[in-house]
Amino acid sequence: MINKRLISIFSVFFLVTMMAVVMATNRSYKLNTYKYYIYIWNMFLAWIPFIFSLIVHNMYYKGKGNINNILIFICMCIWLLFYPNAPYIITDFIHISVSKYPFKIEDTLEFQRNFWIWYDFILIAFCALIGYLLGVASLYLNQIIVKDKFNNLVSWIFVSIVSFLSGYGIYLGRFVRFNSWDIVSNPIKLFGYIINSFKLEAIYFSLMFATVLLFTYVLVYSLINFKNNPE
């Protein structure tokens, strides 16, 4: 069975996700539109790597044998495939660019006081935070396993590689509009694009996303370690 701390973390994530779902559903109902359900969908995609990290964590510490190791490897591959979906949700902030939060009246800078404009901002920020933290939690759980299996250095190499692969994954998702399941449903097109996509635009965007992911993860990791070792 999964330990009590992981059950507690799962429960908190589930609770805040349901809160975000209620907010998105309420907004969709008010406007009679389905467009806000995209945030629910993106959070669902962010949950997939978190679930697989829990499965891997449970199998690693509870299971034994070669078959168990093979299953762990398969689940880790699936986790890596879906992991970029978690931080990807941060790019949903692009949707608020259509709303003019600040504006000028003569020479005075004013801010929108329309409740629903700010509701949208909070909704997107809330969903992005949940998705990002789901990704951080899943990466942290897998780093623990890599560290236990090898050593601390290898675990940070693992984190760095995952961060840079995720940066590229975010680029593919946001700009090229590929999805994680394209590796199964449309692998030829996906790999064909990957082979021909090593250009400056892809490199710049991938490095930008990856650097932010890596250093914010280091920050969260440091906070977790500070809590465990306050002295």
trRosetta pair geometry for C-beta under 8 A, 3 or more apart (Angstrom, degrees):
i j d omega theta_ij theta_ji phi_ij phi_ji
1 58 7.7 -75 161 -141 15 117
1 62 7.6 144 24 -99 29 151
2 6 4.7 -97 168 85 110 131
2 7 5.9 137 103 -56 108 84
2 10 7.8 54 122 -19 151 142
2 54 6.2 -3 -113 -175 143 103
2 57 7.4 63 -126 95 96 108
2 58 5.1 -63 -83 -88 81 117
3 6 5.3 92 63 12 74 102
3 7 7.2 -135 106 -6 38 92
4 7 5.4 -54 -147 37 37 115
4 8 6.2 42 153 -24 68 103
5 8 5.6 -52 -152 33 32 114
5 9 6.5 31 151 -17 65 104
6 9 5.6 -49 -145 37 36 111
6 10 6.2 41 152 -22 65 105
6 54 6.2 136 178 -130 129 100
6 57 7.0 174 -104 103 152 146
6 141 8.0 71 -113 -109 115 130
7 10 5.6 -52 -147 36 31 115
7 11 6.3 34 153 -23 64 106
8 11 5.7 -54 -149 33 29 113
8 12 6.6 27 154 -17 64 104
9 12 5.9 -55 -150 35 32 109
9 13 6.4 29 155 -15 65 108
9 137 6.5 162 169 -149 134 140
10 13 5.9 -60 -150 40 29 109
10 14 6.1 29 153 -22 65 109
10 54 7.0 49 -81 -98 121 150
11 14 5.6 -55 -146 36 29 113
11 15 6.3 32 154 -22 64 105
12 15 5.7 -53 -149 33 31 113
12 16 6.5 19 159 -9 65 106
13 16 6.2 -60 -145 42 29 102
13 17 6.0 32 155 -22 65 111
13 47 7.9 144 146 -113 125 91
13 50 7.1 -149 160 169 166 160
13 130 7.2 123 -152 -158 78 93
13 133 7.5 -159 -109 107 102 109
13 134 6.2 103 -149 -93 134 91
13 137 7.4 -95 -72 19 141 165
14 17 5.7 -57 -146 37 28 114
14 18 6.4 30 155 -20 63 105
15 18 5.9 -57 -153 33 28 110
15 19 6.7 31 149 -20 62 103
16 19 5.3 -46 -152 31 39 118
16 20 6.6 40 150 -18 66 101
16 126 7.9 -148 174 -178 99 99
16 130 5.7 -172 119 -104 113 116
17 20 5.7 -54 -153 37 35 111
17 21 6.3 39 148 -23 66 104
17 43 5.8 155 -142 164 101 135
17 47 7.3 46 -118 -75 158 121
17 130 5.8 137 -87 -172 72 146
18 21 5.3 -48 -145 34 36 116
18 22 6.5 40 153 -21 65 101
19 22 5.8 -52 -153 33 31 112
19 23 6.6 31 149 -18 63 105
19 126 7.6 -101 108 173 104 139
20 23 5.5 -52 -149 35 35 113
20 24 6.3 31 155 -16 68 106
20 39 7.1 -120 163 137 110 115
20 40 7.6 165 121 -95 95 68
20 43 6.3 144 100 -75 140 162
20 123 7.2 121 -150 -154 80 70
20 126 5.2 -175 -103 125 103 114
20 127 5.2 130 -165 -83 137 75
20 130 5.9 -95 -28 -7 155 155
21 24 5.9 -56 -145 40 30 107
21 25 6.0 29 156 -19 65 110
21 40 5.4 73 -118 -115 80 109
21 43 7.5 -124 -67 67 85 150
22 25 5.8 -56 -142 40 27 111
22 26 6.1 32 156 -23 63 108
23 26 5.8 -56 -149 34 26 113
23 27 6.5 24 155 -17 62 106
23 119 7.7 -166 -169 -179 104 93
23 122 7.8 -108 -167 107 149 98
23 123 5.1 -171 137 -112 125 98
23 126 6.8 54 50 68 161 152
24 27 5.8 -55 -150 36 32 110
24 28 6.3 31 153 -18 65 107
24 36 4.6 -180 -166 149 82 107
24 37 6.5 124 150 -92 121 38
24 39 5.0 -155 -106 70 139 118
24 40 5.2 -168 90 -47 155 97
24 123 6.2 128 -78 -165 71 125
24 127 7.3 61 -61 -70 124 131
25 28 5.7 -55 -147 38 31 112
25 29 6.2 33 154 -21 65 106
25 36 7.6 -165 -68 103 22 122
25 37 7.9 54 -89 -89 62 81
25 40 7.6 56 -54 -62 81 140
26 29 5.7 -55 -148 35 29 112
26 30 6.4 31 153 -22 64 106
27 30 5.7 -51 -147 32 32 113
27 31 6.4 4 162 4 65 111
27 36 4.7 148 90 -98 113 169
27 116 7.7 133 -128 -154 96 98
27 119 6.7 169 -93 132 115 121
27 120 7.0 115 -138 -89 148 74
27 123 6.4 -18 -28 -81 152 165
28 31 6.4 -72 -145 51 26 93
28 32 7.7 80 163 -97 58 7
28 33 5.7 -117 -146 76 70 61
28 34 6.2 44 -150 -112 124 29
28 35 7.3 177 -110 49 93 55
28 36 4.3 -138 -62 49 92 117
28 37 6.1 43 -83 -43 153 83
29 32 7.2 21 -170 -73 29 48
30 116 7.5 -152 122 -121 151 131
31 35 8.0 -46 97 39 137 103
31 36 7.6 116 44 -18 126 122
33 36 6.8 96 95 -3 95 89
34 37 5.1 -34 -178 13 74 123
35 38 6.3 -25 180 -3 52 112
36 39 6.0 -31 -178 17 63 111
36 40 7.7 63 132 -11 69 97
36 123 7.4 -30 -151 153 115 152
37 40 5.0 -45 -159 34 58 116
37 41 6.2 62 142 -22 75 99
38 41 5.4 -51 -148 37 37 115
38 42 6.3 38 153 -20 67 104
38 92 7.8 167 118 -125 108 123
39 42 5.7 -49 -144 36 33 111
39 43 6.5 35 153 -18 63 103
39 89 7.8 88 -144 -153 68 111
39 92 6.6 99 -104 -164 88 160
39 123 6.7 37 159 152 177 102
39 124 6.9 -120 -106 -104 135 58
39 127 4.4 -78 -173 -111 111 170
40 43 5.8 -55 -151 36 31 110
40 44 6.5 37 148 -23 64 104
41 44 5.5 -51 -152 32 33 116
41 45 6.6 32 151 -17 65 102
42 45 5.6 -49 -150 35 35 112
42 46 6.5 38 149 -21 64 103
42 85 7.2 -165 -159 -179 66 91
42 88 7.2 -131 -155 96 109 99
42 89 4.6 131 153 -105 124 103
42 92 6.5 173 67 -59 176 137
42 127 6.7 74 81 162 115 123
42 131 6.3 -31 137 -88 96 147
43 46 5.3 -52 -149 35 37 114
43 47 6.6 45 149 -28 65 99
43 89 6.9 68 -74 -110 56 155
43 127 5.6 -101 -61 -153 111 93
43 130 5.9 9 -127 101 112 126
43 131 5.7 -118 -107 -72 62 95
43 134 7.9 121 -157 -7 70 152
44 47 5.6 -50 -155 26 34 116
44 48 7.4 47 148 -34 61 91
45 48 5.9 -34 -161 6 40 116
45 82 6.8 -150 -176 -165 78 101
45 85 3.8 -109 143 175 109 141
45 86 7.7 -148 116 -62 78 49
45 88 7.7 -35 108 58 131 126
45 89 7.9 162 71 -60 105 107
45 180 7.4 159 -156 5 114 131
46 49 7.2 -53 -168 33 41 97
46 50 7.0 36 143 -13 66 114
46 85 5.5 -146 -76 121 52 90
46 86 4.1 101 -140 -110 86 64
46 88 7.9 -152 -79 47 93 87
46 89 5.8 -35 -58 -21 132 136
46 130 7.1 122 96 118 151 81
46 131 3.7 -134 -86 -136 163 82
46 132 8.0 -47 -145 -32 141 26
46 134 4.5 104 150 70 104 142
46 135 6.4 -76 -154 -45 96 88
47 50 5.4 -67 -155 43 42 115
47 51 6.0 44 153 -25 78 105
47 134 6.2 -76 -88 -161 45 152
48 51 5.9 -54 -148 33 29 110
48 52 6.5 21 157 -12 63 108
48 82 4.4 -78 103 163 122 155
48 85 6.7 36 44 62 113 144
49 52 5.6 -58 -145 42 36 109
49 53 6.2 40 155 -24 68 104
49 79 5.0 93 -142 -157 80 71
49 80 8.0 102 -123 -57 115 16
49 82 4.6 -168 -57 98 88 98
49 83 4.4 104 -112 -90 155 59
49 85 6.9 164 -12 51 113 99
49 86 5.7 -81 45 -34 130 122
49 134 7.3 119 70 138 92 97
49 135 6.5 39 79 -112 136 67
49 138 4.6 107 130 147 95 171
50 53 5.7 -53 -148 33 30 111
50 54 6.7 33 151 -19 62 102
50 86 7.3 115 -40 -94 93 132
50 134 4.5 -74 -54 -174 135 95
50 135 7.5 -91 -61 -71 92 32
50 137 6.0 35 -124 83 104 111
50 138 4.5 -118 -96 -63 52 114
51 54 5.7 -55 -156 33 33 112
51 55 6.5 34 148 -19 65 105
52 55 5.3 -48 -147 35 39 115
52 56 6.2 41 153 -19 68 103
52 75 5.2 -179 -167 -177 97 91
52 76 7.8 162 150 -87 115 26
52 78 5.5 -151 -128 97 154 104
52 79 4.0 -160 107 -81 130 90
52 82 7.1 119 10 50 140 128
52 138 7.3 48 66 -148 78 126
53 56 5.6 -49 -144 38 33 112
53 57 6.1 38 154 -22 64 106
53 79 5.7 104 -62 -133 72 138
53 137 7.3 158 85 119 151 75
53 138 3.6 178 -16 -147 151 80
53 139 7.6 -76 -104 -37 150 24
53 141 4.4 111 163 72 115 132
53 142 5.5 -92 -130 -42 103 96
54 57 5.6 -53 -144 37 29 113
54 58 6.3 28 156 -18 63 107
54 141 7.1 -36 -74 173 46 170
55 58 5.9 -58 -149 37 27 109
55 59 6.3 22 156 -15 65 109
55 75 5.4 -131 101 -154 118 148
56 59 5.9 -59 -144 40 28 107
56 60 6.0 30 158 -24 66 110
56 72 5.6 94 -140 -146 82 79
56 75 4.8 -174 -73 109 91 127
56 76 5.8 90 -111 -70 143 77
56 79 6.5 -40 -25 -37 139 148
56 141 7.3 126 75 127 104 112
56 142 6.4 23 95 -98 146 89
56 145 6.6 -73 139 -37 109 166
57 60 5.9 -55 -145 32 25 112
57 61 6.6 -2 166 4 61 112
57 141 4.9 -63 -66 178 131 118
57 142 7.7 -105 -64 -73 88 52
57 144 7.5 39 -117 71 105 122
57 145 6.6 -133 -102 -56 64 120
58 61 6.7 -74 -146 48 24 91
58 62 5.4 -16 173 15 66 126
58 63 7.8 68 127 -16 65 99
59 62 6.5 -72 -120 55 19 89
59 63 4.4 -13 -165 10 66 132
59 68 5.8 -179 179 -167 102 95
59 71 6.1 -127 -159 101 157 113
59 72 5.2 -165 105 -81 129 92
59 75 7.1 129 23 25 147 153
60 63 7.1 -3 -53 42 11 93
60 72 5.9 92 -74 -120 82 138
60 145 5.1 -80 -139 -126 175 121
60 148 7.8 114 156 74 131 137
63 68 3.6 179 140 -140 125 139
63 71 7.6 -47 128 63 170 128
63 72 7.7 -170 67 -51 134 109
64 68 5.8 113 73 17 13 154
65 68 4.8 101 64 7 77 103
65 69 7.2 -137 106 -5 45 88
66 69 5.4 -53 -151 35 38 113
66 70 6.4 40 151 -21 68 102
67 70 5.6 -51 -150 34 34 113
67 71 6.4 34 151 -18 65 105
68 71 5.7 -54 -148 37 32 112
68 72 6.4 37 151 -23 64 104
69 72 5.5 -50 -148 33 33 115
69 73 6.5 35 152 -20 64 103
70 73 5.7 -53 -152 34 32 112
70 74 6.5 32 151 -18 65 105
71 74 5.6 -52 -147 36 34 112
71 75 6.2 31 155 -16 66 107
72 75 5.8 -58 -146 40 29 108
72 76 6.2 32 154 -22 65 107
73 76 5.7 -54 -147 34 29 113
73 77 6.6 32 153 -21 63 103
74 77 5.8 -55 -154 32 31 112
74 78 6.6 28 150 -15 65 105
75 78 5.6 -52 -147 38 36 111
75 79 6.1 43 150 -24 66 104
76 79 5.4 -49 -146 34 33 117
76 80 6.4 34 154 -19 64 103
76 142 6.9 123 -127 -136 96 126
77 80 5.8 -52 -148 35 31 110
77 81 6.4 36 150 -24 62 106
78 81 5.5 -52 -150 32 33 117
78 82 6.5 9 159 0 66 109
79 82 6.5 -74 -150 48 26 93
79 83 5.9 47 154 -53 66 101
79 138 6.7 -167 -162 171 114 124
79 142 6.8 160 130 -73 154 144
80 83 5.5 -32 -138 2 30 123
80 162 6.8 -116 -125 -122 94 96
80 165 7.1 1 -174 109 104 148
81 180 5.3 106 150 -164 88 107
81 183 6.4 -102 -144 28 122 152
82 85 5.3 -35 -178 14 70 122
82 86 8.0 76 137 -26 76 89
82 180 5.0 42 -97 -142 63 164
83 86 6.0 -44 -170 14 51 112
83 135 6.3 101 -168 -138 76 97
83 138 6.7 -155 -117 102 94 134
83 139 7.2 90 -150 -71 128 92
83 162 6.6 -45 120 -170 161 108
83 166 5.8 -79 114 -95 104 113
83 169 7.5 103 81 58 77 167
84 87 6.5 -64 -156 50 48 92
84 88 5.5 65 148 -44 75 110
84 165 7.5 -114 -61 123 112 75
84 166 4.4 174 -95 -143 82 73
84 169 3.0 -121 -72 108 166 137
84 170 5.5 -148 -170 -52 110 66
84 173 6.6 174 128 -16 122 136
84 180 7.4 169 54 -80 98 103
85 88 5.2 -50 -139 26 30 127
85 89 7.4 46 163 -36 58 90
85 131 7.7 -105 136 -163 67 115
85 173 7.5 154 -95 -101 62 162
85 180 6.2 -51 -46 -36 118 130
86 89 6.9 -53 -179 6 28 107
86 131 5.2 176 -162 171 54 77
86 132 6.5 119 153 -109 86 25
86 134 5.1 -140 -135 87 116 94
86 135 2.8 152 120 -65 140 107
86 136 7.9 -160 144 -12 137 52
86 138 6.9 -166 -52 30 163 129
87 90 5.7 -23 -179 1 63 116
87 131 7.1 165 -82 130 18 99
87 132 5.6 60 -109 -115 63 75
87 135 5.1 -86 -41 55 77 173
87 166 6.0 70 40 161 131 129
87 170 6.4 -61 100 -75 99 128
87 209 7.4 128 128 -179 129 103
87 213 5.4 -8 -125 -105 167 115
88 91 5.9 -45 -178 19 56 112
88 131 7.5 -82 60 155 63 139
88 169 7.3 -86 -68 119 114 95
88 170 5.0 -174 -100 -115 78 84
88 173 5.2 -18 -135 85 139 154
88 174 6.9 -170 -154 -50 95 95
89 92 5.5 -17 -175 -7 59 119
89 127 6.1 -119 172 135 128 90
89 128 5.1 -173 124 -116 93 58
89 130 7.9 -47 105 72 157 75
89 131 3.4 50 39 74 148 167
89 132 6.8 -128 65 -43 103 70
90 93 6.6 -16 168 -9 56 108
90 128 4.8 92 -105 -160 51 112
90 131 7.2 -147 -41 84 65 118
90 132 5.8 59 -61 -70 107 116
91 94 5.9 0 168 -11 71 112
91 170 6.5 149 -31 -171 135 109
91 173 8.0 153 43 97 149 107
91 174 5.0 -78 154 -97 165 136
92 95 5.6 -19 177 4 68 116
92 124 5.4 -155 119 -154 107 101
92 127 6.7 -31 71 93 156 120
92 128 5.9 -152 50 -75 108 103
93 96 5.9 -44 -170 22 58 110
93 124 6.0 130 -96 146 54 129
93 125 7.6 54 -96 -81 98 66
93 128 6.5 17 -49 -71 92 157
94 97 5.7 -28 -173 -7 51 120
95 98 7.1 -37 178 10 49 105
95 120 7.9 -118 118 169 107 115
95 124 6.3 -167 63 -105 113 143
96 99 5.5 -53 -171 35 67 110
96 101 7.7 22 161 -41 110 117
96 120 6.4 156 -105 123 94 108
96 121 5.6 74 -124 -100 144 76
96 124 5.9 -136 -45 35 114 161
99 112 7.1 -48 165 -18 104 167
99 117 5.1 157 -165 -149 141 107
99 120 6.8 141 -29 76 157 139
99 121 7.6 -115 74 -59 148 98
100 103 5.2 56 144 -65 119 108
100 112 6.9 132 96 -54 64 120
101 111 6.0 -8 161 -151 76 86
101 112 5.2 -95 -141 12 45 113
101 117 6.9 171 -97 149 72 125
101 121 7.4 64 -92 -74 129 143
102 109 5.9 -9 -169 -172 114 99
102 110 7.0 149 -156 82 62 41
102 111 5.4 -38 -98 -98 64 71
102 112 7.7 -101 -66 -12 24 79
103 109 7.8 154 83 -154 25 57
103 110 5.7 -27 70 68 74 90
103 111 7.8 137 21 -104 69 25
103 112 7.3 73 3 -57 107 77
104 107 7.1 -17 -169 -131 113 16
104 108 6.7 144 -156 72 67 42
104 109 5.9 -39 -98 -98 74 53
104 110 7.0 142 -113 18 21 83
105 108 5.2 -22 67 64 84 99
105 110 5.4 34 -1 -11 106 130
112 117 5.0 -40 134 82 147 153
112 118 7.1 -177 100 -46 106 90
114 117 4.2 70 85 3 108 112
114 118 7.1 162 88 -5 60 84
115 118 6.1 -70 -160 44 33 103
115 119 6.0 41 146 -30 70 108
116 119 4.8 -42 -140 31 40 123
116 120 6.5 48 156 -22 65 95
117 120 5.9 -50 -158 30 31 111
117 121 6.8 31 145 -18 61 104
118 121 5.2 -47 -149 34 42 116
118 122 6.3 40 153 -17 69 102
119 122 5.9 -56 -149 39 30 107
119 123 6.2 34 152 -23 64 108
120 123 5.5 -54 -145 35 30 115
120 124 6.4 27 159 -15 65 105
121 124 6.1 -58 -150 37 27 106
121 125 6.2 23 155 -15 64 111
122 125 5.7 -58 -143 42 30 111
122 126 5.9 34 157 -24 67 109
123 126 5.8 -55 -145 34 25 112
123 127 6.4 20 158 -13 62 108
124 127 6.0 -57 -146 40 29 108
124 128 6.1 29 156 -20 65 111
125 128 5.7 -57 -145 39 28 112
125 129 6.2 29 157 -21 64 107
126 129 5.9 -56 -149 35 26 110
126 130 6.5 26 154 -17 62 106
127 130 5.8 -55 -148 36 31 111
127 131 6.2 28 156 -16 65 108
128 131 5.9 -57 -146 39 29 110
128 132 6.1 28 157 -18 65 109
129 132 5.8 -56 -143 38 28 110
129 133 6.1 20 161 -13 64 111
130 133 6.1 -63 -146 41 25 105
130 134 6.3 31 155 -24 63 106
131 134 5.7 -53 -149 31 30 114
131 135 6.7 28 153 -16 62 104
132 135 5.7 -59 -159 35 33 112
132 136 6.4 33 148 -19 68 105
132 216 7.9 -37 179 125 127 143
133 136 5.3 -45 -141 35 40 114
133 137 6.2 43 157 -21 67 102
134 137 5.9 -54 -148 36 28 111
134 138 6.5 25 154 -16 63 108
135 138 5.9 -58 -147 38 31 107
135 139 6.2 28 157 -16 67 108
135 166 7.9 106 -167 -145 136 152
136 139 5.9 -59 -146 39 28 109
136 140 6.1 31 155 -23 65 109
136 216 7.9 -91 -90 121 123 95
136 217 5.9 -175 -123 -115 91 81
136 220 5.3 -8 -165 91 142 166
137 140 5.7 -55 -146 35 28 113
137 141 6.5 29 156 -20 63 105
138 141 5.8 -52 -149 33 32 111
138 142 6.6 22 156 -10 64 108
139 142 6.0 -62 -149 43 31 105
139 143 6.1 36 152 -25 67 107
139 159 6.5 87 173 -124 115 86
139 162 6.3 165 -128 115 111 150
139 217 6.4 -50 99 -135 148 135
140 143 5.6 -51 -144 33 30 113
140 144 6.7 39 153 -25 61 99
140 217 8.0 -169 -64 -161 85 99
140 220 7.7 -96 -67 115 128 115
140 221 6.8 179 -107 -97 104 86
140 224 7.2 96 -141 -13 144 172
141 144 5.8 -48 -158 25 31 115
141 145 7.1 29 147 -16 61 103
142 145 5.5 -50 -154 33 42 113
142 146 6.4 40 150 -17 70 103
142 158 7.6 -136 127 146 100 133
143 146 5.6 -53 -145 39 36 110
143 147 6.0 38 154 -21 67 107
143 155 4.9 87 -168 -176 81 107
143 156 7.9 51 -148 -75 119 44
143 158 6.4 167 -112 89 73 122
143 159 5.6 20 -99 -67 124 106
144 147 5.8 -57 -148 38 27 112
144 148 6.3 25 154 -18 63 108
144 155 7.8 59 -71 -139 15 139
145 148 5.7 -57 -147 37 30 109
145 149 6.1 24 156 -17 66 111
146 149 5.7 -58 -142 41 29 109
146 150 6.0 -20 172 26 68 108
146 154 6.1 -139 160 117 102 96
146 155 4.4 144 99 -107 106 76
146 158 4.7 -40 176 -2 172 168
147 150 6.9 -75 -128 61 20 74
147 151 6.8 -11 -151 160 59 16
147 152 5.6 31 -136 -94 105 49
147 154 7.4 166 -98 73 46 86
147 155 3.8 -2 -69 -61 83 149
150 154 3.8 -39 113 63 142 153
150 155 6.8 177 67 -46 105 75
151 154 5.3 95 54 12 70 102
151 155 7.1 -127 101 -9 37 92
152 155 5.6 -57 -151 33 32 115
152 156 6.7 24 156 -14 66 104
153 156 6.1 -62 -154 37 31 104
153 157 6.5 33 149 -19 66 104
154 157 5.4 -51 -148 35 36 114
154 158 6.3 45 149 -24 65 103
155 158 5.4 -50 -154 32 33 119
155 159 6.6 35 148 -20 64 102
156 159 5.3 -42 -144 34 41 114
156 160 6.3 44 153 -21 65 102
157 160 5.7 -54 -149 36 31 113
157 161 6.3 31 154 -18 65 106
158 161 6.0 -56 -147 36 27 108
158 162 6.3 25 156 -16 63 110
159 162 5.8 -58 -147 39 28 111
159 163 6.2 32 154 -24 64 108
159 214 7.1 116 139 -131 95 83
159 217 6.5 -168 -174 120 121 146
160 163 5.7 -54 -148 33 29 114
160 164 6.5 19 158 -11 64 106
160 214 6.2 40 -117 -123 62 129
161 164 6.1 -61 -149 40 29 103
161 165 6.2 27 155 -15 66 109
162 165 5.8 -57 -143 41 29 109
162 166 6.0 31 155 -22 65 110
163 166 5.7 -58 -148 37 26 112
163 167 6.5 34 151 -26 62 101
163 210 4.9 105 139 -161 85 80
163 211 8.0 102 150 -68 124 18
163 213 4.5 175 -148 100 94 114
163 214 4.0 74 180 -70 167 88
163 217 6.8 -127 -89 12 123 143
164 167 5.4 -40 -146 26 37 117
164 168 6.8 34 154 -13 61 100
164 206 7.0 57 -168 157 70 102
164 207 7.6 1 -131 -104 92 54
164 210 4.2 42 -105 -143 52 148
164 214 7.7 15 -48 -53 71 124
165 168 5.8 -56 -156 38 35 109
165 169 6.2 39 145 -23 66 107
166 169 5.1 -50 -144 36 37 117
166 170 6.3 42 154 -23 67 98
166 209 7.2 -130 114 132 78 112
166 210 6.7 135 69 -103 78 76
166 213 5.8 -170 88 -177 128 176
167 170 5.9 -49 -152 30 30 111
167 171 6.8 33 148 -18 60 103
167 205 7.6 169 168 126 92 61
167 206 4.2 102 125 -172 102 61
167 207 6.5 93 151 -66 154 13
167 208 7.2 152 -156 64 121 47
167 209 3.7 154 -137 84 81 98
167 210 2.9 -66 -35 -50 146 85
167 211 7.6 57 -95 -2 146 55
167 213 6.3 -145 -65 14 88 131
168 171 5.4 -50 -153 33 37 116
168 172 6.5 38 150 -19 67 103
168 202 7.2 40 -133 174 87 98
168 206 4.2 19 -81 -129 66 127
168 209 8.0 -174 -34 67 28 127
168 210 7.5 17 -24 -56 67 118
169 172 5.7 -53 -149 36 33 111
169 173 6.3 28 154 -16 66 109
169 180 8.0 26 -161 -88 120 82
170 173 5.7 -59 -146 40 31 109
170 174 5.9 14 164 -8 69 113
170 205 7.9 -138 96 148 96 100
170 206 7.7 151 56 -115 89 59
170 209 4.7 -160 62 -167 142 162
171 174 6.5 -62 -134 43 22 98
171 175 5.7 -25 -176 25 62 117
171 176 7.2 45 135 0 69 103
171 202 5.7 112 154 -145 152 71
171 205 4.6 119 -105 108 115 120
171 206 5.0 -56 -21 -72 142 79
171 209 6.7 -152 -45 9 85 145
172 175 7.3 -67 -116 54 12 80
172 176 4.9 -43 -152 48 53 122
172 178 4.4 -37 160 47 104 118
172 193 7.8 119 -130 112 105 129
172 194 7.8 -13 -96 -86 133 87
172 197 7.9 41 -92 165 92 172
173 176 7.5 5 -28 55 11 78
173 177 7.0 42 -167 -118 35 24
173 178 6.2 -85 -84 68 49 66
173 179 6.8 75 -118 -96 90 46
174 177 7.8 -43 138 -70 9 53
175 205 7.1 34 -15 135 145 173
176 193 6.4 125 -167 166 148 150
176 197 7.6 -37 -72 -115 150 143
178 182 4.9 -88 -165 26 91 159
178 190 5.9 106 -142 -117 138 96
178 193 7.3 -168 -58 68 137 151
179 182 5.2 125 60 -24 66 98
180 183 6.8 -38 173 7 49 107
181 184 5.5 -51 -171 40 67 106
181 185 5.4 41 137 -2 90 114
182 185 5.7 -67 -120 58 37 92
182 186 4.6 -40 -158 55 82 98
182 187 7.3 147 144 -75 64 42
182 189 7.3 -82 -178 77 114 103
182 190 4.7 137 130 -70 111 130
183 187 5.6 45 -169 -99 42 87
183 190 5.9 -101 -89 84 53 167
184 187 6.8 28 -93 -51 10 101
186 189 4.6 -25 162 39 106 116
186 190 5.8 117 105 -27 82 97
187 190 5.5 -61 -143 40 33 112
187 191 5.9 21 166 -11 72 109
188 191 6.4 -58 -141 43 24 100
188 192 6.0 27 157 -23 61 114
189 192 5.6 -58 -144 37 26 115
189 193 6.4 25 157 -19 63 105
190 193 6.1 -60 -155 34 27 106
190 194 6.4 26 151 -20 64 107
191 194 5.4 -49 -143 35 37 115
191 195 6.3 41 157 -23 66 103
192 195 6.0 -53 -151 32 28 111
192 196 6.6 0 159 5 62 112
193 196 6.1 -76 -148 52 31 94
193 197 5.4 39 157 -44 71 119
194 197 5.7 -56 -133 24 25 118
195 198 7.9 -51 172 -7 28 101
197 202 4.9 106 156 -71 94 164
198 202 6.5 -104 -116 72 26 135
198 203 7.1 53 -161 -55 62 102
199 202 5.4 89 55 14 69 102
199 203 7.0 -138 98 -5 31 96
200 203 5.6 -61 -143 41 32 111
200 204 5.9 32 161 -22 70 108
201 204 6.1 -57 -146 35 25 108
201 205 6.4 13 162 -8 63 111
202 205 6.3 -61 -144 43 26 104
202 206 5.8 24 160 -19 64 116
203 206 5.9 -60 -141 40 24 110
203 207 6.1 21 162 -16 63 111
204 207 6.1 -60 -147 38 24 107
204 208 6.3 24 156 -20 62 109
205 208 5.7 -54 -147 34 31 113
205 209 6.3 26 158 -13 66 107
206 209 6.1 -58 -147 40 28 106
206 210 5.9 25 157 -18 65 115
207 210 5.6 -57 -137 42 28 112
207 211 6.0 32 162 -24 65 107
208 211 6.1 -55 -146 32 24 109
208 212 6.7 19 157 -13 59 107
209 212 6.1 -63 -155 38 29 108
209 213 6.2 27 153 -19 66 110
210 213 5.6 -57 -147 38 31 112
210 214 6.1 29 158 -20 67 109
211 214 5.9 -55 -144 36 28 110
211 215 6.2 11 165 -6 65 112
212 215 6.5 -65 -141 44 24 98
212 216 6.0 17 165 -12 64 115
213 216 6.3 -64 -142 42 21 103
213 217 6.1 23 158 -21 61 111
214 217 5.8 -61 -153 35 25 111
214 218 6.5 27 152 -20 64 104
215 218 5.4 -43 -146 32 38 115
215 219 6.6 45 151 -22 62 100
216 219 5.4 -46 -152 31 37 117
216 220 6.6 35 151 -15 66 102
217 220 5.8 -54 -148 39 34 107
217 221 6.0 38 152 -22 67 108
218 221 5.5 -53 -143 38 30 116
218 222 6.3 35 154 -23 63 104
219 222 5.8 -55 -152 32 28 112
219 223 6.7 27 152 -17 62 104
220 223 5.6 -54 -152 35 35 112
220 224 6.5 36 151 -20 66 103
221 224 5.7 -54 -151 34 32 112
221 225 6.4 28 153 -15 65 108
222 225 5.7 -57 -147 41 31 109
222 226 6.2 37 152 -26 65 104
223 226 5.5 -49 -145 31 32 114
223 227 6.7 34 154 -20 62 101
224 227 5.9 -55 -157 32 32 111
224 228 6.6 20 151 -10 65 108
225 228 5.6 -59 -145 43 36 106
225 229 5.8 -19 169 30 73 105
226 229 6.8 -78 -130 66 22 68
226 230 6.3 58 169 -101 65 55
227 230 6.9 7 -141 -64 22 88
